[in-house]
Amino acid sequence: MPFTVRDQNTGRLMFETSMRSGSFLAYVDIGGAGSPQDGSISNPLLAIGTPYAVAMSGGANFTRENVYPTFSFSGNTFSWHYPMASAAYDYQHPPCRVLLGVKPGAGPLPPFTGPRLCIRDPNTGIIQLFRGGLCFQLAGKGTAYTRTDYRVGNTSPSVVLIPNNPTAGTRLIAVRSTSFPVAKWGSITINGQVYAIYSCGTAAANQPVDYWVFDIPENISSGGVGLKLRDPNNGRMLYNSNYDALRIMDVPTVNASIDNPSTYQSYPSGRTYAVVQPMIAGYNSSTEALYRDGLLILDDGNYDGSYHTWSRQNDGKLLGTWVDGATIRVDPVSFDDVIGQTPGPAPQPDPATVYWSNPMTNLIVVDVTGL
């Protein structure tokens, strides 16, 4: 029989060993003035399933070109890379807190010294709760509504602001829009309240975006009497039965990018899905089309020496997600689709320049049915 936890008042299922709960392993602070371009750390628990890395909401807002770090895994090693090699300016390697977690599989745990704790699904052998991995649990939920009084970039149609407390550095935010993409950007503080900010692909105000916030048990109120499992080595709380557990459906590789900005993944119907976006993703480039005094011309390098207004169209997008029934879709949201103008006898060189490009390599698809 599987291990289950139900609400003692309603009987509602809150946890069972087939749910594939997501576990927090550690966080790492990267970047900052004088930091190296590349780095890596190892954790043996990354190898027990599908690892994931999340640049935390409330961390750095990457607002200049070529500063977005990229993440990768190999076995039990997590690596990061900043595109710019020089650290002469702080903005080139901005600080970022990265949360490391794992969706456990059915393999063995690494050797431990001292007491062990491991709860598996009796049917599949998949690990659910284990020493060294703190279960993410529901800390809050709500609905945010699009607003047009704040902007992300120059041409974001609207945004949603999700209340967030970034001090613990361990919160995951899953978002669900059913009619337009929402794209993770960073954070903003208004009247002392920190919000996670998402750019939205609709120009209409007051459109709903549902969200769920998950955190580790020690950062949530204990909730009174209940089943509480602790790490036998250090006493940290692994699980608290007063709160619903995070249910990870999948950690798919999507590889959406400047060359392939739209993609999708489909899942079984009859469930409610939301998405944790691990990283700010998107691109910003200028096109080859050259305009002189508002008229499209052929850029042949010959200019008449007269004073003109030259312009090129920027193509700037953030990559966001939305839920279409049982399908998770990735689509671009306008970010910097503006015309850059240069007055003078000749245009600025280097047409068709990619200023920055950061792919959306994967997603964390969460089953929020009944939450």
Secondary structure, DSSP 8 states (H G I E B T S, - for coil): ---EEE-TTT--EEEETTS-B-EEEEEEEE--TT--SEEEEE-GGGGGEEEEEEE-TTS----STT---EEEEETTEEEEE-S----SSGGGS--EEEEEEEEE-SS-----SS---EEE-TTT--EEEETTBEE-EEEEEEEEE-BSSS-STTT--EEEEEE--TTSS--EEEEE-SSS-EEEEEEEEETTEEEEEEEES---SS-EEEEEEEE-GGGS---SSS-EEE-TTT--EEEETTS-B-BEEE--EEEE-SS---EEEE--SSS-EEEE--S--EEEEEEEEEEETTEEE---S---SS-EEEEEEEEEEEEEEEEETTEEEEEEEES---EEEEEESS--S--S-EEEEE-EEE-EEEE-TT-
